[in-house]
Amino acid sequence: MTSSCTSVPRQKQRRRRRRRRRRRSRGRRNSQALSALGDFQILPLEIFQMVLNYLSVKDISVLSLVSKSISGGVINYICTSSGSHRMLLQDFHQLPSPGEGASILEHYRALGLLLKRCTLLLPTRDRLKYVHKVLSGVSCFKLNGCASPLHCLGLQCYGVFLQILTAGWDELECHRVFNFLWELSNLARKVQTVVSSKPGSARRLELRIRLYCRGVLLAGSRRGDSAFWLTRILKPWPMVNQARLLYIIFGPVSSRDGHVVWQKMIEGPTDETSLKGLADAIKLLYGTEAREWTADDVISLVDELSVVPQEWLMENNARLLLLSGNSICFTFLASKAVNGRAVELARLMVFMVLVCEKDLYCMDWAVKMMQKVCKVFSTPWERNNFLECLENAFAHMLMDMLQAVLAGERDEEDSSFLNLFHLMNAQANFHKEILYMAVGNTSGTT
């Protein structure tokens, strides 16, 4: 009886102790949350947000690192109407002065760092959803939002923002970012439309894809980042579509309206400016940063590119190879030598000599490239056959140009006579370098 009477009060006493412990733990958690806010714990939320209105974006970014509680308060502030209106500058369509444009870009660079820090503890997918929620009010941050064909500062801002946000992320996270943007902008359907349509039939859509890819995905300054994003853009498509897409993104455009000029490589010789973007993209894919591309992949892409939308003039092919660099140029020529395409190789070599003459490259470069290509041939007969094809190509081109001059086929610039003049000088300088080399080797052996 005694033990049963004393057990009840003890149980009640244990329950009271558990309740006190729970109250103490709740109070401890509340005090920790308040202490994490620091001096801001005495301020109502509205006053805290008014304080943030007086801070710059960079200062708010630093403040968000103080604690998780303050970071949450900053996130809430950004989502408010006053916070989003202040953070998301949208006056993009009126062309600003250089100073104003730079300040807007700097603002979005700071905003990217702010959102990067605020969402530091979230999974990648949740971070992207939150960032999209914040930026969804900016029309120019969407593929269809660009109203100006020649200038869209909004896309540049989005590119800078994305570059800062993803800096330091591993490749798997960047894959998720690309897939998120790919789905968000419905880019797959739009690219499918332009690569399966007649070139130029969807000019505005071609321009939007070009601006979005260049301004947003390829805006990074690091070669490794640009190679990653360009690979993600091209790799889902067959090689023929990759070439079309590469031309849309990096090919020549009209100075009047910014639309892609499809006939530029077909109608006549072009200049280095029109080919520089394509050459830089090819060098990027051929470099060590683009691990998913082999030399054969890049050579096949260049081959496909030379018939977009129709077969290019051989001079434009030669100029693109020279701009792409020695390694790509030699690999491309060597592939033709290995595959027994001596006649085509010889014609291309003659046009490379012509481009060296026109664009004032050193002619000994062409002679040394010819020597390297000759070493690729496995037998003396193949090498001699190539050299014979080379001289025949010079002769045939000279006769064709002379015939055009004699037939009186002249335009305002008298281009037929000028081409004949350049080719004769090119042939003379090319053979002069060969003679210098031959005489030098002979004198060295005597």
C-alpha positions as CSV (number, residue, x, y, z in Angstrom):
1,M,0.0,0.0,0.0
2,T,2.8,2.4,0.9
3,S,4.6,2.0,-2.4
4,S,1.4,2.4,-4.5
5,C,0.6,5.7,-2.6
6,T,4.0,7.2,-3.2
7,S,4.3,6.3,-6.9
8,V,1.6,8.7,-8.0
9,P,3.2,11.9,-6.8
10,R,6.5,10.8,-8.3
11,Q,4.9,10.4,-11.8
12,K,3.3,13.8,-11.5
13,Q,6.6,15.3,-10.5
14,R,8.4,13.7,-13.6
15,R,5.7,15.1,-15.9
16,R,6.2,18.6,-14.4
17,R,10.0,18.3,-15.0
18,R,9.4,17.3,-18.7
19,R,7.1,20.3,-19.2
20,R,9.6,22.6,-17.7
21,R,12.4,21.2,-19.9
22,R,10.2,21.7,-23.0
23,R,9.4,25.3,-22.0
24,R,13.1,26.0,-21.4
25,S,14.1,24.4,-24.8
26,R,11.5,26.5,-26.6
27,G,12.7,29.6,-24.8
28,R,16.3,28.8,-25.7
29,R,15.4,28.4,-29.4
30,N,13.5,31.7,-29.4
31,S,16.4,33.4,-27.7
32,Q,18.8,31.9,-30.3
33,A,16.6,33.2,-33.2
34,L,16.5,36.7,-31.6
35,S,20.2,36.7,-30.9
36,A,20.8,35.8,-34.6
37,L,19.1,39.0,-35.6
38,G,21.5,41.0,-33.4
39,D,20.4,44.6,-32.9
40,F,17.7,44.2,-35.5
41,Q,15.7,42.0,-33.1
42,I,14.1,45.1,-31.5
43,L,12.9,46.4,-34.9
44,P,9.5,45.4,-36.4
45,L,9.8,43.8,-39.9
46,E,8.5,46.9,-41.6
47,I,11.3,49.1,-40.0
48,F,13.9,46.4,-40.9
49,Q,12.9,46.6,-44.5
50,M,12.9,50.4,-44.4
51,V,16.5,50.2,-43.2
52,L,17.4,48.0,-46.2
53,N,16.0,50.7,-48.5
54,Y,18.9,52.9,-47.4
55,L,21.6,50.3,-48.1
56,S,23.2,49.6,-51.4
57,V,22.9,46.2,-53.1
58,K,26.5,45.4,-52.2
59,D,25.9,46.3,-48.5
60,I,22.7,44.2,-48.4
61,S,24.7,41.3,-49.9
62,V,27.3,41.5,-47.1
63,L,24.6,41.8,-44.5
64,S,22.9,38.6,-45.7
65,L,26.0,36.7,-44.6
66,V,25.6,37.6,-40.9
67,S,23.1,34.9,-40.0
68,K,20.4,32.7,-41.5
69,S,17.7,34.8,-39.8
70,I,19.0,38.0,-41.4
71,S,19.4,36.2,-44.8
72,G,15.7,35.2,-44.5
73,G,14.7,38.8,-43.8
74,V,16.6,39.9,-46.8
75,I,14.9,37.3,-49.0
76,N,11.5,38.5,-47.7
77,Y,12.5,42.1,-48.5
78,I,13.5,41.2,-52.1
79,C,10.1,39.5,-52.6
80,T,8.1,42.7,-51.5
81,S,6.9,45.1,-54.1
82,S,9.2,47.9,-52.9
83,G,12.2,45.6,-52.7
84,S,11.6,44.1,-56.2
85,H,11.0,47.5,-57.7
86,R,14.3,48.7,-56.4
87,M,16.3,45.6,-57.2
88,L,15.0,44.8,-60.7
89,L,15.8,47.7,-62.9
90,Q,13.9,47.4,-66.2
91,D,14.6,50.4,-68.4
92,F,16.5,48.4,-71.0
93,H,14.9,49.3,-74.3
94,Q,16.1,52.8,-74.5
95,L,19.8,52.7,-75.5
96,P,21.7,54.2,-72.5
97,S,25.0,56.0,-72.6
98,P,28.1,53.9,-72.0
99,G,28.3,55.0,-68.4
100,E,24.7,54.3,-67.7
101,G,24.9,50.8,-69.3
102,A,27.9,49.9,-67.3
103,S,26.3,51.0,-64.0
104,I,23.2,48.8,-64.8
105,L,25.4,45.8,-65.6
106,E,27.3,46.4,-62.3
107,H,24.0,46.6,-60.5
108,Y,22.9,43.1,-61.8
109,R,26.4,41.7,-61.1
110,A,25.9,42.8,-57.4
111,L,22.3,41.4,-57.4
112,G,23.6,38.1,-58.7
113,L,26.1,37.9,-55.8
114,L,23.3,38.9,-53.3
115,L,21.0,36.1,-54.5
116,K,23.9,33.7,-54.6
117,R,24.6,34.4,-50.9
118,C,20.9,34.4,-49.8
119,T,20.2,31.0,-51.4
120,L,23.5,29.4,-50.3
121,L,21.9,26.7,-48.2
122,L,19.2,25.7,-50.6
123,P,19.4,22.8,-53.1
124,T,20.2,23.8,-56.7
125,R,16.7,23.2,-58.0
126,D,15.2,25.3,-55.2
127,R,17.7,28.1,-55.7
128,L,16.8,28.3,-59.4
129,K,13.1,28.3,-58.6
130,Y,13.6,31.2,-56.2
131,V,15.8,33.1,-58.6
132,H,13.2,32.6,-61.3
133,K,10.5,33.8,-59.0
134,V,12.4,37.0,-58.2
135,L,13.3,37.7,-61.9
136,S,10.0,36.7,-63.5
137,G,8.9,40.3,-63.6
138,V,11.7,41.3,-65.9
139,S,10.4,40.8,-69.5
140,C,13.8,41.0,-71.2
141,F,15.0,38.0,-69.1
142,K,12.8,35.8,-71.3
143,L,13.5,34.6,-74.9
144,N,10.6,36.5,-76.3
145,G,11.1,39.6,-74.3
146,C,13.7,41.4,-76.5
147,A,12.0,44.1,-78.5
148,S,15.1,45.7,-79.9
149,P,16.9,43.7,-82.6
150,L,20.3,45.4,-82.3
151,H,20.5,46.1,-78.6
152,C,19.1,44.4,-75.5
153,L,20.7,45.5,-72.3
154,G,18.3,43.2,-70.4
155,L,19.9,40.1,-71.9
156,Q,23.4,41.4,-71.1
157,C,22.2,41.9,-67.5
158,Y,20.8,38.4,-67.3
159,G,24.1,37.0,-68.6
160,V,26.1,38.9,-66.0
161,F,23.7,37.9,-63.3
162,L,23.8,34.2,-64.4
163,Q,27.6,34.3,-64.6
164,I,28.0,35.5,-61.0
165,L,25.3,33.2,-59.7
166,T,26.9,30.0,-61.1
167,A,30.5,30.9,-60.5
168,G,32.2,28.1,-58.6
169,W,29.3,25.6,-59.1
170,D,30.4,22.1,-60.2
171,E,29.5,20.7,-63.6
172,L,26.5,18.7,-62.4
173,E,24.9,21.9,-60.9
174,C,25.6,23.8,-64.2
175,H,23.9,20.9,-66.1
176,R,20.8,21.5,-63.9
177,V,21.0,25.3,-64.6
178,F,21.1,24.7,-68.3
179,N,18.2,22.2,-68.3
180,F,16.2,24.7,-66.1
181,L,16.8,27.6,-68.6
182,W,16.3,25.2,-71.6
183,E,12.8,24.3,-70.3
184,L,12.0,27.8,-69.0
185,S,12.7,29.5,-72.3
186,N,11.2,26.7,-74.4
187,L,14.5,26.9,-76.3
188,A,14.4,23.3,-77.7
189,R,11.2,24.0,-79.7
190,K,12.4,27.3,-81.0
191,V,15.8,25.9,-82.1
192,Q,14.0,23.0,-83.7
193,T,11.9,25.5,-85.7
194,V,14.9,27.4,-87.1
195,V,17.1,24.5,-87.9
196,S,14.3,22.7,-89.8
197,S,13.1,25.7,-91.7
198,K,14.5,27.4,-94.7
199,P,17.4,29.7,-93.7
200,G,16.0,33.2,-93.2
201,S,12.3,32.2,-93.1
202,A,12.2,32.8,-89.3
203,R,14.4,35.8,-89.1
204,R,13.1,37.3,-85.8
205,L,13.3,33.9,-84.1
206,E,16.8,33.4,-85.4
207,L,17.8,36.8,-83.9
208,R,16.1,36.0,-80.6
209,I,18.0,32.7,-80.3
210,R,21.3,34.5,-81.2
211,L,20.8,37.2,-78.6
212,Y,19.7,34.8,-75.9
213,C,22.6,32.4,-76.5
214,R,25.2,35.1,-76.8
215,G,23.9,37.4,-74.2
216,V,22.8,34.9,-71.5
217,L,24.4,31.5,-71.9
218,L,27.7,32.5,-73.5
219,A,28.3,35.8,-71.6
220,G,31.0,34.3,-69.3
221,S,34.5,35.6,-69.7
222,R,36.2,32.3,-68.9
223,R,36.9,29.9,-71.8
224,G,36.0,26.9,-69.8
225,D,32.6,28.3,-69.0
226,S,31.9,29.3,-72.6
227,A,33.0,25.9,-73.9
228,F,30.6,24.2,-71.4
229,W,27.6,26.3,-72.4
230,L,28.3,26.1,-76.1
231,T,28.6,22.3,-75.9
232,R,25.3,22.1,-74.1
233,I,23.6,24.2,-76.8
234,L,25.0,22.2,-79.8
235,K,25.4,18.6,-78.6
236,P,21.7,17.6,-78.5
237,W,21.4,18.1,-82.3
238,P,22.7,16.2,-85.3
239,M,25.9,17.6,-86.9
240,V,24.0,19.3,-89.8
241,N,21.8,21.1,-87.3
242,Q,24.9,22.0,-85.2
243,A,26.4,23.8,-88.2
244,R,23.2,25.7,-88.8
245,L,22.9,26.7,-85.2
246,L,26.6,27.7,-85.0
247,Y,26.0,30.0,-88.0
248,I,22.9,31.5,-86.4
249,I,24.8,32.3,-83.2
250,F,28.2,33.4,-84.6
251,G,27.7,34.1,-88.3
252,P,27.6,37.6,-89.9
253,V,24.6,39.8,-89.4
254,S,23.2,42.9,-91.1
255,S,24.4,46.2,-89.7
256,R,21.0,47.7,-90.5
257,D,18.7,45.3,-88.6
258,G,20.9,42.7,-86.9
259,H,19.4,39.7,-88.7
260,V,21.6,36.8,-89.9
261,V,23.0,37.2,-93.4
262,W,22.8,33.8,-95.0
263,Q,24.1,34.6,-98.4
264,K,27.3,36.3,-97.2
265,M,29.6,33.3,-97.8
266,I,28.1,32.4,-101.1
267,E,27.9,35.7,-103.1
268,G,31.5,36.8,-102.8
269,P,34.7,36.9,-100.8
270,T,34.1,38.2,-97.3
271,D,36.3,39.9,-94.7
272,E,37.8,38.8,-91.4
273,T,35.1,40.5,-89.4
274,S,32.3,38.4,-90.8
275,L,34.2,35.2,-90.0
276,K,35.8,36.0,-86.6
277,G,32.9,34.9,-84.5
278,L,32.7,31.5,-86.2
279,A,36.5,31.1,-86.0
280,D,36.5,31.9,-82.3
281,A,33.7,29.3,-81.7
282,I,35.6,26.6,-83.6
283,K,38.8,27.4,-81.6
284,L,36.8,27.1,-78.4
285,L,35.4,23.7,-79.3
286,Y,38.9,22.5,-80.4
287,G,40.5,23.6,-77.2
288,T,41.3,21.5,-74.1
289,E,38.4,23.1,-72.2
290,A,35.8,21.3,-74.5
291,R,36.4,17.8,-73.3
292,E,33.4,16.3,-75.1
293,W,34.7,17.3,-78.6
294,T,37.2,15.2,-80.5
295,A,39.3,16.6,-83.4
296,D,37.2,14.6,-85.8
297,D,34.0,16.2,-84.4
298,V,35.3,19.7,-85.0
299,I,36.6,18.9,-88.5
300,S,33.2,17.4,-89.4
301,L,31.5,20.5,-88.0
302,V,33.7,22.8,-90.1
303,D,32.9,20.6,-93.2
304,E,29.2,20.9,-92.5
305,L,29.5,24.7,-91.8
306,S,31.1,25.2,-95.3
307,V,27.8,24.3,-97.0
308,V,25.4,26.4,-94.8
309,P,23.1,27.3,-96.4
310,Q,24.9,26.3,-99.7
311,E,28.5,25.6,-100.6
312,W,30.7,28.5,-99.7
313,L,33.2,30.2,-102.0
314,M,36.6,28.4,-101.5
315,E,38.2,31.7,-100.5
316,N,35.9,32.1,-97.6
317,N,36.7,28.5,-96.5
318,A,40.4,29.2,-96.6
319,R,40.0,32.5,-94.6
320,L,38.0,30.7,-91.9
321,L,40.7,28.1,-91.6
322,L,43.4,30.7,-91.3
323,L,41.5,32.5,-88.6
324,S,40.8,29.3,-86.7
325,G,44.5,28.8,-86.0
326,N,47.4,26.5,-87.1
327,S,46.3,23.4,-85.3
328,I,42.8,23.3,-86.7
329,C,44.0,24.4,-90.2
330,F,46.6,21.6,-90.3
331,T,44.2,19.0,-89.0
332,F,41.6,19.9,-91.6
333,L,44.1,19.8,-94.5
334,A,45.7,16.5,-93.2
335,S,42.2,14.9,-93.1
336,K,41.8,15.6,-96.8
337,A,45.3,14.2,-97.5
338,V,44.6,11.0,-95.6
339,N,41.3,10.5,-97.4
340,G,42.9,10.8,-100.8
341,R,41.2,14.1,-101.8
342,A,44.4,15.6,-103.4
343,V,42.6,17.8,-106.0
344,E,40.3,19.4,-103.4
345,L,43.3,19.8,-101.0
346,A,45.3,21.5,-103.7
347,R,42.6,24.0,-104.6
348,L,42.1,24.9,-100.9
349,M,45.8,25.3,-100.5
350,V,45.9,27.8,-103.5
351,F,43.1,29.8,-101.9
352,M,45.0,29.9,-98.6
353,V,48.0,31.3,-100.5
354,L,45.6,33.9,-102.1
355,V,44.2,34.9,-98.6
356,C,47.8,35.2,-97.3
357,E,48.5,37.7,-100.1
358,K,45.2,39.6,-99.7
359,D,45.2,39.8,-95.9
360,L,49.0,40.4,-95.6
361,Y,49.9,37.2,-93.8
362,C,53.5,36.0,-94.1
363,M,53.8,33.8,-97.2
364,D,56.3,31.5,-95.5
365,W,53.5,30.3,-93.3
366,A,51.7,28.9,-96.3
367,V,55.0,27.2,-97.5
368,K,55.6,25.6,-94.0
369,M,51.9,24.4,-93.9
370,M,52.4,22.8,-97.3
371,Q,55.5,21.1,-96.1
372,K,53.7,19.7,-93.0
373,V,50.9,18.4,-95.2
374,C,53.3,16.7,-97.6
375,K,54.7,14.7,-94.6
376,V,51.2,13.2,-94.1
377,F,51.2,11.3,-97.4
378,S,52.4,7.7,-97.0
379,T,54.2,7.3,-100.4
380,P,56.3,9.6,-102.6
381,W,53.8,9.1,-105.4
382,E,50.9,10.6,-103.4
383,R,53.1,13.5,-102.4
384,N,54.2,14.2,-105.9
385,N,50.6,13.9,-107.1
386,F,49.5,16.5,-104.6
387,L,52.3,18.9,-105.7
388,E,51.3,18.4,-109.4
389,C,47.6,19.1,-108.4
390,L,48.8,22.2,-106.6
391,E,50.5,23.7,-109.7
392,N,47.6,22.7,-111.9
393,A,45.2,24.5,-109.6
394,F,47.3,27.7,-109.8
395,A,47.3,27.4,-113.6
396,H,43.5,26.7,-113.9
397,M,42.6,29.6,-111.6
398,L,44.9,32.0,-113.4
399,M,43.3,31.0,-116.8
400,D,39.8,31.4,-115.4
401,M,40.5,34.8,-114.0
402,L,42.2,35.9,-117.2
403,Q,39.3,34.8,-119.2
404,A,36.9,36.8,-117.0
405,V,39.1,39.9,-117.5
406,L,39.3,39.4,-121.3
407,A,35.5,38.8,-121.5
408,G,35.0,42.3,-120.0
409,E,33.2,41.0,-116.9
410,R,33.7,44.0,-114.7
411,D,31.8,45.6,-111.9
412,E,32.1,49.0,-110.1
413,E,35.2,47.8,-108.2
414,D,36.7,45.9,-111.2
415,S,37.0,42.9,-109.0
416,S,37.9,40.4,-111.8
417,F,41.1,42.3,-112.7
418,L,41.9,42.9,-109.0
419,N,41.5,39.1,-108.2
420,L,43.9,38.3,-111.1
421,F,46.4,40.8,-109.8
422,H,46.2,39.3,-106.3
423,L,46.5,35.7,-107.5
424,M,49.6,36.5,-109.7
425,N,51.3,38.2,-106.8
426,A,50.3,35.3,-104.5
427,Q,51.8,32.7,-106.8
428,A,55.0,34.7,-107.3
429,N,55.5,35.3,-103.5
430,F,54.6,31.6,-102.8
431,H,57.2,30.3,-105.2
432,K,59.7,32.9,-104.1
433,E,59.5,31.5,-100.5
434,I,60.0,28.0,-101.9
435,L,63.1,29.1,-103.8
436,Y,64.5,30.8,-100.7
437,M,64.0,27.6,-98.8
438,A,65.5,25.4,-101.5
439,V,68.5,27.6,-102.0
440,G,69.1,27.8,-98.3
441,N,69.0,24.1,-97.9
442,T,71.4,23.6,-100.8
443,S,73.9,26.2,-99.4
444,G,73.8,24.5,-96.1
445,T,74.8,21.2,-97.5
446,T,77.8,22.5,-99.6
